[in-house]
């Protein structure tokens, strides 16, 4: 199970992966960890790793007009460089959080630019949810 969690059960050619759910803790904070999707399609320059610091914060921007996901959430560096997207498994929930005025925090956990693009950038996601919304999420 540890190997499945670390690799998300995914091979380079797979379209499947195991994702961790968003978890709501006792402090009404939603959290999870995931790899940024779509980085290989961004045609990033070789120096893209220099844009990012380990444990550095990234910026999320809803992109409702993308042709693949009406709840797409793009991931940008603080300097405005578009890296990729929140995985579709999370996009609807994270898009809704942002649209409802909440401010998720996304920080770099691990960067491995020498691996396959699926594994280039892992982030930790956290979002404080007001108590009333937290109760609604727990009931789901």
N, C-alpha and C positions, 0 to 999 in steps of 0.2 A: 504494500500500500504506500510506503514511503517513496518508492521509485515512481509509482503512478502519480503521486502527488507532485513530485519534483518535475517530472516530465510531462505532466498532464495526460499521460498515456498516449502521447502523440509522436508519430514519426514524421520525418520531413515531408513525406508524400501524403500523409493522412489529412482528411478533412474533419476528423473527430478529435475531440480533446475533452478531458475531464476538468470541469471548472468548479471552483469552490463557490458556494452560495454567498450572497451578502449576509453577514451576520449582524444582528442587533444585540449589543451588550447591555449590561445593567446601567450604563451611563447614557443610554439612548444614542449610541454611536454605531452607525452602519459601517462595516469594514469588510475588506477582502483583499486579495492579491491576484494580479493577473499580468499576462504579457501583452504588450501593445500589439494590436493587429495591423496588418497592411503596410508595415514598414518597407517591405521589398517592393511594393508598388509605388512608393513615394519617390523612387529614384534618388535617394539621398546621396549627397557627395561623400567621398571617403572621409572627410573630416567631421562628419556628423557626431561622433562620440565627443568631440571637443565642445559641443554645445551643451553637454549635460554633466552635472556633477553627481556623484553618488550621494544619495539622500537628498538631492536637490528637488525642489518642487516643480511640478509641471502644471500646465493650465488646460482646462477642459472647455471646449466650445461646442454647443449644440449645432448640428448641421442638418436641419430637417428637410432640406431640398436635395440631398444626395439620392441618386437613383437606386441604390441598393438597400437603404435602411432609412425610413422616415424618422427614426429616433437615433440617428447616428450622432456620436459625440467624438469630435476630433481632439487629439492630444497634441498640444503645442509646448515648446520650451518657453521659458519666461522671456526669451529674446524674440519670440514670434515665429520660430521655425516649426512647421507642421511635420510631426513625426509619424503619425498614424491614427488609429482609432481605438476606442474602447471596444472590447470584444462584443459581438452582438448579443451574447448571453446576458450581458449587463446593461446594454445600451438603453433599453426602454426604461429601466428603473433609474439609471443615472440621469438620463435626459429629463425625466419627470422631476427629480430632485432639483436640478438646475432651473427648470421652468417654474418651479414653485418657490424660487428665491433662495434656495439653500446653496451653500458654498462647499462643495467637496474639496478635499485636500488629496492630492496625488503626489507621491514622492517616489523617487527612483530607489529600488531595492537592490537590483543587480543589473549590470550591463555586461554583455558578452558579445561584442561585435564580431568576433572571429567564428561564432557558431552560425547555424542556419538562421535566417531572418525571423523565424517563428520565436526564437529564443533570445533575440537581441536585447530586449529591454523589459525587465520585470518591474512592476510598480506596486505600491501599497495604496489602496483606496480607503479613505475614511470620510464620513460625513456625519456631523452632529445633527440629529433629528429632534425637533421640538417634541416635548413630552406627548402631546395629543397625537401627532403624526406617528410617533414611535409606537403608541398603543395600537393604532390602526395597522401598522406594519406587522406587529406581533400577531394580530388576529388573522392575518392572511394565511 
